[in-house]
Amino acid sequence: MILVTGATGQFGSKAVEHLLKKGVNPTEISVLVRDSDKAISLKEKGIHIKEGDYTNQGSMLEAFRGVDKLLLVSSNNREDIENRTLHHVNVIKAAKEAKVDHIVYTSFVRKAGYENSAIADFQNSHVESENYLKESGIEYTILQNGIYAEMILAFIGDKVAETENILFPGGEGKASWVIREELAEAAAHVLTTEDHKNKTYSLTNTESIGFNVIAQDISELLNKKVKYTSPDANAFKAIMEKAGVPDMYISMFMMWGTAIAQQTMDKEDDTLSNFLNRKPTSVSQFIAKVYS
Ligand SMILES: NC(=O)c1ccc[n+]([C@@H]2O[C@H](COP(=O)([O-])OP(=O)(O)OC[C@H]3O[C@@H](n4cnc5c(N)ncnc54)[C@H](OP(=O)(O)O)[C@@H]3O)[C@@H](O)[C@H]2O)c1
């Protein structure tokens, strides 16, 4: 039995789709969800629906009994980064008690020096979760997923065609963006093939791309000259505040922009390409799909 957590979320739902595409029988798949009403379409397919919450270890125990492999989709808790670590620890503890053999954990791309980057707290939560998993004695596979290409759209906003300007504090930094769906496909590959026990994979694109190239790609598609402007932190904050952007988003953009400028997500690798048996979707292909 394979169990996928976060199956009513974007990554988890795609992972389930790819397990089915790879020929796993729906009766061999369980999902852990917070609200089973959101999982009706999965139930109709014959998948076992289990309710549980990362905040409550006991709520997951029954769900995990009889499970051989568990895909732990990392928590998206936004209140406090420590909550995420606690959620992951709760899942691992429940899995241990339920005698799950193997946990596949969705972590995040990491490079040396991450401790000094703008996303250090976020990275530390993944490091602590990975370490807890490794020390649990359960077989593990750690998927250090690259930054989602879909995040580009959040960073550049939806007014680029009108303003003809991308305003983002990403400097000259590049990142090895990957589309979420292909990472979910890779997770399904790991769950359905052998030789992944106690391994850590960097699942990123084969080419890193910065915002200058993204601006060029959009320019060609829109047939307009789209500029890329990367103001310093104070200037960016002032522009965003003037435009009425909520503080929470301004901080988030500054944090990710700075981390990209610091090159912390620039890690080209062909493991994902090997798992997919094709080249991952490039940023240019992704942008073309969005803007055409
Ligand atoms: N690589 C990247 O660039 C990147 C970007 C963003 C996020 N991430 C990470 O990757 C994860 C998956 O991404 P995604 O796009 O699928 O995010 P998502 O759509 O927000 O899905 C997160 C899933 O986690 C579940 N979840 C959250 N808190 C939970 C709890 N307390 N108990 C049980 N389930 C809980 C959610 O349940 P509900 O369906 O009930 O809400 C949801 O299904 C995120 O959670 C985050 O850790 C990675």
The ligand as an SDF file (V2000), in Angstrom:
LIG
                    3D

 48 52  0  0  0  0  0  0  0  0999 V2000
    9.4110   23.6680   -4.3780 N   0  0  0  0  0  0  0  0  0  0  0  0
    8.7100   24.7860   -4.2800 C   0  0  0  0  0  0  0  0  0  0  0  0
    8.9310   25.7900   -4.9950 O   0  0  0  0  0  0  0  0  0  0  0  0
    7.5870   24.8990   -3.3200 C   0  0  0  0  0  0  0  0  0  0  0  0
    6.7210   26.0020   -3.4060 C   0  0  0  0  0  0  0  0  0  0  0  0
    5.6700   26.0660   -2.5150 C   0  0  0  0  0  0  0  0  0  0  0  0
    5.4920   25.0710   -1.5670 C   0  0  0  0  0  0  0  0  0  0  0  0
    6.3510   24.0200   -1.5210 N   0  0  0  0  0  0  0  0  0  0  0  0
    6.2140   22.9230   -0.5120 C   0  0  0  0  0  0  0  0  0  0  0  0
    5.6940   21.7970   -1.1970 O   0  0  0  0  0  0  0  0  0  0  0  0
    4.4640   21.3860   -0.5570 C   0  0  0  0  0  0  0  0  0  0  0  0
    3.5100   20.9050   -1.6270 C   0  0  0  0  0  0  0  0  0  0  0  0
    3.2580   21.9720   -2.5300 O   0  0  0  0  0  0  0  0  0  0  0  0
    1.8030   22.2450   -3.0600 P   0  0  0  0  0  0  0  0  0  0  0  0
    1.9560   23.1740   -4.1880 O   0  0  0  0  0  0  0  0  0  0  0  0
    1.0560   20.9790   -3.2440 O   0  0  0  0  0  0  0  0  0  0  0  0
    1.1330   23.0220   -1.8130 O   0  0  0  0  0  0  0  0  0  0  0  0
   -0.4110   23.0410   -1.4550 P   0  0  0  0  0  0  0  0  0  0  0  0
   -1.2490   22.9840   -2.6820 O   0  0  0  0  0  0  0  0  0  0  0  0
   -0.5740   24.2080   -0.5460 O   0  0  0  0  0  0  0  0  0  0  0  0
   -0.6340   21.6750   -0.6510 O   0  0  0  0  0  0  0  0  0  0  0  0
   -0.2030   21.4660    0.6540 C   0  0  0  0  0  0  0  0  0  0  0  0
   -0.9250   20.2380    1.1790 C   0  0  0  0  0  0  0  0  0  0  0  0
   -0.5070   20.0250    2.5340 O   0  0  0  0  0  0  0  0  0  0  0  0
   -1.6670   19.7230    3.2860 C   0  0  0  0  0  0  0  0  0  0  0  0
   -1.5150   20.1160    4.6650 N   0  0  0  0  0  0  0  0  0  0  0  0
   -1.1310   21.3180    5.1400 C   0  0  0  0  0  0  0  0  0  0  0  0
   -1.1940   21.3360    6.4830 N   0  0  0  0  0  0  0  0  0  0  0  0
   -1.6390   20.1070    6.8510 C   0  0  0  0  0  0  0  0  0  0  0  0
   -1.9530   19.5250    8.0940 C   0  0  0  0  0  0  0  0  0  0  0  0
   -1.8170   20.2070    9.2320 N   0  0  0  0  0  0  0  0  0  0  0  0
   -2.3670   18.2300    8.1100 N   0  0  0  0  0  0  0  0  0  0  0  0
   -2.5310   17.5310    6.9600 C   0  0  0  0  0  0  0  0  0  0  0  0
   -2.2810   18.0550    5.7420 N   0  0  0  0  0  0  0  0  0  0  0  0
   -1.8600   19.3230    5.6850 C   0  0  0  0  0  0  0  0  0  0  0  0
   -2.7590   20.5650    2.6600 C   0  0  0  0  0  0  0  0  0  0  0  0
   -4.0300   20.0460    3.0250 O   0  0  0  0  0  0  0  0  0  0  0  0
   -5.4120   20.7130    2.5260 P   0  0  0  0  0  0  0  0  0  0  0  0
   -5.6190   20.1980    1.1290 O   0  0  0  0  0  0  0  0  0  0  0  0
   -6.3940   20.2180    3.5140 O   0  0  0  0  0  0  0  0  0  0  0  0
   -5.2230   22.1940    2.5810 O   0  0  0  0  0  0  0  0  0  0  0  0
   -2.4420   20.3950    1.1820 C   0  0  0  0  0  0  0  0  0  0  0  0
   -3.0560   19.2420    0.6770 O   0  0  0  0  0  0  0  0  0  0  0  0
    3.9930   22.6290    0.2040 C   0  0  0  0  0  0  0  0  0  0  0  0
    3.1660   22.2500    1.2910 O   0  0  0  0  0  0  0  0  0  0  0  0
    5.2960   23.2480    0.6440 C   0  0  0  0  0  0  0  0  0  0  0  0
    5.8200   22.6170    1.8110 O   0  0  0  0  0  0  0  0  0  0  0  0
    7.3740   23.8940   -2.3870 C   0  0  0  0  0  0  0  0  0  0  0  0
  1  2  1  0
  2  3  2  0
  2  4  1  0
  4  5  1  0
  4 48  2  0
  5  6  2  0
  6  7  1  0
  7  8  2  0
  8  9  1  0
  8 48  1  0
  9 10  1  0
  9 46  1  0
 10 11  1  0
 11 12  1  0
 11 44  1  0
 12 13  1  0
 13 14  1  0
 14 15  2  0
 14 16  1  0
 14 17  1  0
 17 18  1  0
 18 19  2  0
 18 20  1  0
 18 21  1  0
 21 22  1  0
 22 23  1  0
 23 24  1  0
 23 42  1  0
 24 25  1  0
 25 26  1  0
 25 36  1  0
 26 27  1  0
 26 35  1  0
 27 28  2  0
 28 29  1  0
 29 30  1  0
 29 35  2  0
 30 31  1  0
 30 32  2  0
 32 33  1  0
 33 34  2  0
 34 35  1  0
 36 37  1  0
 36 42  1  0
 37 38  1  0
 38 39  2  0
 38 40  1  0
 38 41  1  0
 42 43  1  0
 44 45  1  0
 44 46  1  0
 46 47  1  0
M  CHG  2   8   1  16  -1
M  END
$$$$
